[in-house]
Each structure stands twice: as C-alpha cells, then as structure tokens.
Amino acid sequence: RSTSGAEPESARARGAGAERGERREGERAAAGIRCVAYNNQSNRLAVSRTDGTVEVYNLSANYFQEKFPGHESRLQEASVLARRQRLLAGLNGEIMRMFTGINIKYDCEMSWEDPLWSMVGCEDGSVKLFQITPDKIHFERNFDRQKSRILSLSWHPSGTHIAAGSIDYISVFDVKSGSAIHKMIVDRQHMGVSKRKCIVWGVAFLSDGTVISVDSAGKVQFWDSATGTLVKSHLIANADVQSIAVAEQEDSFVVGTAEGTVFHFQLVPVTSNSSEKQWVRTKPFQHHTHDVRTVAHSPTALISGGTDTHLVIRPLMEKVEVKNYDAALRKITFPHRRLISCSKKRQLLLFQFAHHLELWRLGSTVATGKNGDTLPLSKNADHLLHLKTKGPENIICSCISPCGSWIAYSTVSRFFLYRLNYEHDNISLKRVSKMPPFLRCALQILFSEDSTKLFVASNQGALHIVQLSGGSFKHLHAFQPQSGTVEAMCLLAVSSDGNWLAASGTSAGVHVYNVKQLKLHCTVPAYNFPVTAMAIAPNTNNLVIAHSDQQVFEYSIPDKQYTDWSRTVQKQGFHHLWLQRDTPITHISFHPKRPMHILLHDAYMFCIIDKSLPLPNDKTLLYNPFPPTNESDVVRRRTAHAFKISKIYKPLLFMDLLDERTLVAVERPLDDIIAQLPPPIKKKKFGT
Amino acid sequence: MAALEEEFTLSSVVLSAGPEGLLGVEQSDKTDQFLVTDSGRTVILYKVSDQKPLGSWSVKQGQIITCPAVCNFQTREYIVVHDNKVLRIWNNEDVNLDKVFKATLSAEVYRILSVQGTEPLVLFKEGAVRGLEALLADPQQKIETVISDEEVINEIMVCVKTSHGNYFAYVQMFNSRILTKYTLLLGQDENSVIESFTASVDRKFISLMSLSSDGCIYETLIPIRPTDPEKNQTLVRSLLLKAVVSGNTRNGVALTALDQDHIAVLGSPQAASKECLSVWNIKFQTLQTSKELPQGTSGQLWYYGENLFMLHGKSLTVIPYKCEVSSLAGALGKLKHGQDPGTHVMPRFVNWETPQGCGLGFQNSEQSRRILRRRKIEVSLQPEVPPSKQLLSTIMEDSEKHIEVEVRKFLALKQTPDFHTVIGDTVTGLLERCKAEPSFYPRNCLVQLIQTHVLSYSLCPDLMEIALIKKDVQLLQLCLQQFPDIPESVTCACLKIFLSIGDDSLQETDVSMESVFDYSNSVHDEKMEEQTEILQNGFSPEEDKCSNCDQELNKKPQDETKESTSCPVVPKRAALLNAILHSAYSETFLLPHLKDIPAQHITLFLKYLYFLYLKCSENATMTLPGIHPPTLNQIMDWICLLLDANFTVVVMMPEAKRLLINLYKLVKSQISVYSELNKIEVSFRELQKLNQEKNNRGLYSIEVLELF
C-alpha cells in the first residue's frame, strides 16, 4: 500500500445477477448474423442479425461499426431480412420497411445497374418487381409464377435477366417479358443418396451468362444460362452450402457452408500463360463453428457471418499490398457501441437489448479483503425492471439519468421518456406522454450530470436540449446542423458542470456547444477516422476523444486547442501494440480525485492512462500487468509508463467508476454465448 | 491430366440401333456438329453443345443405309451410301433424301472417308479406293479387287484384313497411290483375336494400336515411306498395355487414340464387372480416369473434337474429354507472379530421360525408354571409359576380390550425378551374376553398396532374396535397417531365418549390435530382485489370485523371476530380432505370413518380447537402454500381432503355458492400473471443479482489485 496510486476497491457485475438476467443478455449477444451486404463505393458493410438489428461497418475506418443505418449511410445496396420485415437500407439514408403481410419474403435483390429496381422473391413462388423512388417503393409487376418458393435471386449485371433459385430448380427470367426462359433442374443426389429435396440456397449471375448456384446437397454448380445446361459441378461439403458472393471483377467468389467452412473459388488460367481460364477451388477457411449463413466479397477480403454471431473478415493476402490494419484477420463479435448506461447515485445499470431494457441494482458487501479476493455479498444484485418495447422496432439507444429517476430510449420512429419513483424497495414507472413531434428518432440520448437536462441527437441532425423538472419537461433549444451537412450526431458528451456539450458524427469533426449560452463554442479539427468514444474531464473541461484508428486526443475546451499532453503523445506516437488492438475504445471516464488519470476500455482490456508518467516507446513492454508489490520502488518506477493496462476482464462490455473507490465492469464470457447457440452440425471425428 | 467430364445424353429419342449398335458417328463441317448414322435408315445431325438435333434425314422404307454418312468438307455436302451401292449427296437445305443427287456404283462400298482439306475417298469392299470426284465422273467404272474381307480405316489409309486368323495391313498413300501390304505377326499368342484397332500418324510412322482378345493393347509401327513397296513386308507388334480389359466381353470392346499419349478403351476391366470407359496414358502406362457405363454399350467408340461418343444403353452418350496441361500452380491458384525469366532453377532431381546420356552414353534415343532397365551388359572396354562403366564391366568378369576393390574405388570417388543409377546398375549386375553362378557371392561389395543409402527394396528385390537363400543374416539385418520398403512377406521370411538359425552359426556372423544393450549386465541384477514386486506399473502379478494357475506358479517364484530376467536369446539373435521390430509393416499384410512361423519359434520370440517388456517397465521412462532400442509400442504391437496370428497354436503348447499366463497377468495388471487411474480421475475432476469454482466468479461478484 505504499504504491504511488490508490487501491480503489472495485466491484463488478458480471451480467449483474440472477440467472434470468444472464440469459436475457445472452439473447442479445447470441443473435446470429443473417445477412451481410457489401457496398464498394462507400466501402461499407451492412450486417443484419436474427434479432432484427442492422449494423453498418465502415471498412475504411478499421472496420468501425457505425450506427444502425438511418442517416448518412449512402448504401446503394443492402438487403436484409429481419424478423418478417424487410429493411431496405439505401438511397438517401431512408430506411424503407416493407411489411410482408402474409408472405414471408425470402430474398430481395436490387439491380446493380439501376438502383431503382428491386426484386423480391416470395414464398408462393412469385417474383415481384418493385420500383424504388427516393421517397417510396411501389409494386411494379409480378413475373411468371413458379411452383415452389423462391429462395434466392440474382440480377444479371446488365439488368436484363434474373436467376431465381428455388427448390430443385433454378429459373432464369427475362426481365422485360417477365417470363421464365430456362428452368435448370438441380440434381438431388447427395453423396450417392437421393435427398428428398435440393434447395438452391444461393445463385449468382455473372456477366458472361454463367449462373453459379449453391444448394443443400453441398454442391457449387456452374450453369450456362443461354442454353440452360450444367457446365461444371463441385461437391464441396457434406452439408448445405448456404451462401455465395461474387467479387465485382467476377474473378473470384466465396461460398459458405453449414459446416462453418468458407471456400474461395478463383478464376485462374489453366496454364500459366494461357488465356483460357477456369474456376478453381483455391482456399478453404474454417473460422466459424456454426452455419455460415451469409458471405460477402470485398475487393480485398472475404467476409462471412453466421449463426455463431461472429463477423469474420478474412483479407486476401495477394490483394493486400502493404501490411497494415487490413492485412489481419478480423473477428467482430461484440458491438462497437456502449449498450449499458449507469446511474452512479443509485448504483443502477441499464442494459439495452434489441427489444427491451433491463434495470439492475448492484449488490453490496460489508467485507474487505486484499487484492484478488472475491468478497462475500451481503446483498445480491436485483433485477428491478424489464421494459419491453411495443411493436417490432428495435431500440436504437437508451440512457438512464445519473440520479436514476429518468430512463429514455428511442426506436426508429418513436422516442420514450419514463420517470422512475423509488419508494423503499418498490419502484414505479410513469411514462412521460406527449413527446414533441421533433423527438421522433434519436441516435443518442444523454442526461446532464445533475439530471436536469436531457440532450437528444435526432436523426435529422439536430441536437435538442430538454429541461427536466419534476415529472414534466420543457424543450429549451435545438442546435440545428450546420448548413450543408446532413450528418447526424451519434456520440454525445457533457461536462460535469453542465456547461459544455460535445457532439460527434461518424465522419465530420466534433462540435462543442456552450449549453448556458446555447451556441456553438468551437469545432475540434477534423480527423480522418470516426470517433468511437469521448468524454469531458471534470474541472479541466478537457475533451478526450478516441478514434477508430486507436488514436486518443485531449482537447481543451476553454482554450480551444489540443492540450500539451496530447501534442506530446502525437509527437511521440502511440505504442505499436496499442495501435494494433482489435476493438475500438467504447467508453472513457475519469476519476474525480485524480485529474491525471483517464480510464478507458475496449472489449479486451481496460486501461488507465496516467498523464504524469512517461509515455511508452516501442521498445518498452506495453502490457505489463500491474507490477508485483514485492518489487522495489525503484524498479517499479523505472518500468512504469503512462499506460496501465489490465486484461483480467474480457470480453468487457462496459466499465465505469461508480465512486472514488468502486469500479463496475460488465463482462460477457464467450463460453456463455457459445453455450446458448444451437448445436452445430455434428462431424464425425476419428476416434469419437 | 486427362479427365472425362460430365456425360450427357445426346438424344432422348431412342435410336433405332441394331444389336451391333450404330453405324457411325462422323464429323461435319462445323466443329460442334456431328452426323450420327443409325443402323436403320436415318442420319441425324446433332449439335453437341446444345445437346439437340439440327436435322434428320431418312431413306425410303425398304432401303437400308450401309455406310455411315460423312461430310464432304470441301463442298459442305453430306454423303451416304444405302443398299451398298447407291450413293446419295445432299446438304442442309434438303429435306427428303429421295430427291437428292444419286449415283449408283458398280461395286459395294465399304466406307467413305472424309478428311478436312481433301476430297472424300470411297473405299470399296474389295479394297480399292477412289476419290469421290473421279468416281462421280464415271460411277460405273470397274473397281479392282484388292482384298476380300473386313477393314478398319483411318486418316492415311490403313486397311486391315482378317483371313483365317492372319492379319494384313494395307497402306495407301493418299497422294502417291502406292499400296503397300504388310503382314501383321501376332507374336507368341497366335490364338488371340484382334478386337479393335485404332491408328494415329506422326511424322514418320503410322502407329497402329490393336486391342486383342487377351485384353492387351499392342502397338505396331508402320513406316509412312515404305522402303520397298513391292515386297510383302511383315510387321511385329509390341505390347503396349497389359490386361486393359477382360478378354471375354459380351458386347465387344473398342479402342481409340485420343492423342499421342492417351487412349480410350471401352470394355469391362474384369469379366464380371460392368462396362467401363477408361483413359490410359500409354507413356506412363497408367489409368488416368474411367467411367462406369452400367447400362452396357455396343462396343463402339468414336472420338471427335474432344468428345467421346458411344451408345450407352439405348441412347447416344457424349462424354467430353479433356487433357489439359495442368500446372500445380494453376491448381493452387497462385499465379500472380510469373516465372522470372532471368533466374534458372537448377534441376535437383534426376531427370528420367538423361541418365543413359551421361551415365552410360547410349545415344540411341529411340530406344531410350525401354533401355533403362535392360542395359548393363553391352559394355565394351574402351581406353577412356568413365569409372562407372569400368565398374560394370568388372562386375561381369572379374573375381570377387577385384570387384570389391573396384567398388571401393568407385565409392571413394565423388558422387557423380548419375551415382544413383550406377549403384543400381552395379547391384543388379552383381545379383544377376550371383544368380548365374551359385558360387559367386560378393558379400562385402553388397554390404558396401547397401551402406550408400541409395538402394531400396524395390530397386533390387533380388538382393534380399539371395540373402535369404544364403541365410546371410548380417546382410538381411542391414537391409532391414536401410530399406524403407520391404514387403511384409520378406520381413517375415527374415524373421523365420533369424529365429531358426543356429546359435553356433550366429557366432560366426558379424551382426551389428547397436540396438542391443547387454542385458546380462550385473548392475541391474540386484535391483531386479526387489523390483519384481513393484514391477509393471506398480502392480505385482502375485497380487492377482483369481487365476487357478497361480498356485502352480507360486510354488516356484524363484524360477519365474529367473526366467523373466535372463534374456531368452543370445545377444546376436536379439540384435537381429530388434531389426525386425524396427521395420515398418502393415498389420493386414503381416498377419497371414506370421502364421507360417513354427510354433516353438513363436514362443521364443514371444519370450524375448516379454523379456523386453519387463526390461522396459524397469525404467521409469519405459524405454530400453542402448543406442537404438525397440520402443515399448513396437514391443507391444508385436506381442499382439504374434498372439493374434498364432493364438490357437500357442495356447495348445505346454511350454508356452507359463508365458501365456505371464502375459495374461500383465494385461490384467494393466487393466487394474487403468481402472485405478479411472477412479483417481473422478477425484481429480472434483478437484478441478473446485478449482474452477474458485476462479469462476459467478454471475455477480464483488472483488478487490489493487490497481496502482
């Protein structure tokens, strides 16, 4: 205890308590990936999960997960199946939702050539053509109805033909006439045994007229759409081949199987100098334990996702020119956003799920112990509240006020504010009705430190300030986005004195507003990479900003410039291991009594930056676990550097200081997620 | 790599194919289109890539097509012969065959031949050949008789006639009109009947391949420019591939040359099996690919433009054939960087074609392929012969002593690039001489050669055979140590000799003893007495009282320990047996041979193995002392193998009883050790669980964490 720092006694909640809570949380994390779509122009990736959430990743920004689509995403194509509804993310950032009604729609494809057309294959075997205009989608016409349901669709790159995969056959439609010009029967044979049905899970139409199909018999087949004949067949799996994606150059494609394997096919010359080329199965990858439901092919990487919730981005080494961040295999499992908020005063944690919120009260102990001890609980954590949303929409963001008496959350179309009353052990919830119409869809919600103000970043780009008093609220002001920008803010930070509000979008810089004077104070110089987390330090009002390329800046709001420490850090540069970390920093907090400390964490570590200590250079050990106490002070001081990193809790979803001596951490063990997944296809292994 | 692709059926309509199948499939002027003539009245033009017919023509009822329709590539017309003498010529626009050009000839036509770039040739049944133009100018001209029977024809004309079991080949040059007659000699097997022919032409020779009824393929080379056209010449055929198809097929077999190196054969590989289309590489004599045709064929096969046509069941089936020059890089998809033209890779491996060039100086390239194995004798002493040549000549004539000196000299030289082949030749030469002269046995030479590490069993199978005959255990031990590929039968034969050879004859041999540790070493002796109690993984066999033989054994425990602690074989034999233990084997192939070993030898070997096991278990590491001792696994595997192979014999032998009981107890004690371990495992698991619980902090916990 003679060390330089204090020994804050930390409490931590693992999923916070009872069995039920843990299970619920698992539900969120165990949502498998249903569909992945890659867009080349914006280099973005849309991912939909089985619980209906949609995520957009910016591949140019170290695969940072941007918000749920709904604002600036200029995706041309993202077709996503989500709980019996179809979200078409595209065109001017509108989210278009088509309620399916009676039909379950299986696949939807937009023409590459002309984004104004969309195709929907239906349960009843019909293929419907929709026209998409900037403000709505309207039904154009039906194609010739087929006998069995349509499971997969693919446009010919010129937009003249469509291939539709069905059960036991593939149809090729002429778009103009709407009639099927070919029907190619798929062999049901599976390893010599005739299966009951052969489901064509995916088709891809190449510009030379070749149709590639993948089916439940484990085959990848090449068809000539002009003659309707089978050209070549590859048997690659004992189980279903479920997905296919073709590179834009059409020189390689990728398929995913139910065995968790991803195969890469390439068009390679038959001999080294010949112009004749053939499709060759080149590389198999096994990064998944469960079904690979969907694959995508970016120019430099193969992207796959499936039931095991991982999004795997496997770079094609021959396409990667320089060894940089893109050259490494990425496995994204956890959201890059903070889904947990915390009420420090009442020691409450609010967990955000796709369709509900959970409120937990932390437990307590009277015992003390030494480092590493687990203390006996005098009071266990309580599950106080389970708040379900109405309707099918997902929760975008949520927040609990520091005093614990307000909860606000927002879905795609509605904003909800609740007032909580605590009477001894009872808790009552009252919804604040009559939300003003401008508070419809919020991307981020934040309460001020004294819980009197509510800051809402709307998807239209405006920032609303709402005064809360008693059970009512009053709209104070709205900061309108600067003219010319359509980008909405998705990260907010407020200073503890309530004077300053910092807001950041995904690409433009960080704006700092003066809340007292209700005007824009300054704009932090723009940076290339999106902000992943930010916070304003108490007393000094220094804004600490973490970016997706793992850079951390400190900007003094009163001085309107970067602090000296930040300049030193930039001059010396971060440790290379720090820059190579895989996950973005999702939360930053400060110790009220230790102004030199910054607490930040990502999914696999938490770090305390002590600004008073020297920075590590590339030769020093970055991840030195907290030095053992038996070392002498001299040694400890010599090896000490500014970054104190601990990896004891991982995967770490949330960590914050509750008070000076208490730290709360929320961990999500991967084993629990795996345990909740459906069993994978059983493979006979030798000797088992 | 040659490959047959996915087959497809050309017509869903059943062709009126007779029992002998189709009349023919011929190329048309477009690459993708083929004329199919059935044995009835119809000619159909198919487009293969579309898998559908483009046109169909029939002769009148009562008429019958006797010769497959062909295309005249010069005029793009089709020609067919019906009723043997009536020639019809038509083109795509014609609908009715009755209304097209007709010419009645004076003689019966056997076949019309049409090759790209020339006018079609009409071959008459009597063997005469006429150009179509000349024939049409005077259809009734007299046709001379050349032959009288059946022919098979290809590009430049080769007619083969059978008459009373003799075969003749006629070659007529297309432009010179010189007809040359050759008699085909069938060689030793005069009874075989040629079933099918194919011919291909390269610059100098017509290669006539024939599939005989004995299932072999023979090749006959016919020179294109005959030396003496007037004389009747004979041709000898040489065996190309053996036993490609079974001799007695129901529907006949067919053969066609695909390219220089590949042939396709239609027929059943075994008498009982289904018919198969197989592609053989004649250069490497390997089967490249094959496809089963379960519905049977008519024994006809045509090959045009990368497609193989055959009658499969009732329908005409097309199998595309491709032989691509495949590169490993292409298959692996790694083609980003082409070969840098500046760098030259040094060949690291022996080129199969070159050894005779640099090694022995055979210049005859024509024979190169076959000479590799046969040469070695024809060496003449020249003033400046390379050492290798000299060595070979020495082997054939000189005395053992001299040979030894020469071999030593050669081995002392630097290793030449053809070192491998010379060593191989030397050994073969030596062995051949050994066989010829029973008194000749250059043992030291052979030992030296084996120690070069370049020999293997497959290179000189005779070596071990001779050593076995001579009972040269030292050489056998050396072979067992050096050769990686000894067949199990030979291993077993070695074992037999090792076990049966008398101790006195062993004394004279100079066996390598490195794998044997002196087991009689007294250092261990005293230890052993106390250790027998806790032997065998901590389980003493005396503890098991269930066996009724135990009492009997317990009477003389002293004897038992003595028996188990003294080696049952002399060290030299032990060394030999260790060589067997070290050799590689496959159980399935070894077991039948083990059964041939006499029972008392089996018991001896088992005793020795048991002894080794006991020695093993003395050590904590379960290994034997020594430089290269047998491992525990090898010992256990051999015990199991011997018992598996000979259990019924051994169990009846009174002298093996004690051994078996010992082994039984050994197994029993092992089982009890494992059951004890299993019991412990449960408690360990509990401990682990406890440990985990300590680490597992549950769903919610409060911990003390000292940060800094």
Interface residues (C-beta under 8 A of the other chain):
Chain A: T3 S4 G5 A6 E7 P8 E9 S10 A11 R12 A13 R14 G15 A16 G17 A18 E19 G21 E22 T227 T229 L230 K232 S233 Q266 V268 P269 V270 T271 S272 N273 V280 T282 K283 E318 G363 S364 T365 T368 G369 K370 N371 G372 D373 T374 L375 L377 N380 A381 I608 D610 F626 P627 T629 K644 S646 I648 L663
Chain B: E5 E6 F8 S49 D50 Q51 E324 V325 S326 S327 A329 G330 A331 L332 G333 K334 L335 K336 G338 Q339 R697 G698 L699 Y700 S701 I702 E703 V704 L705 E706 L707 F708
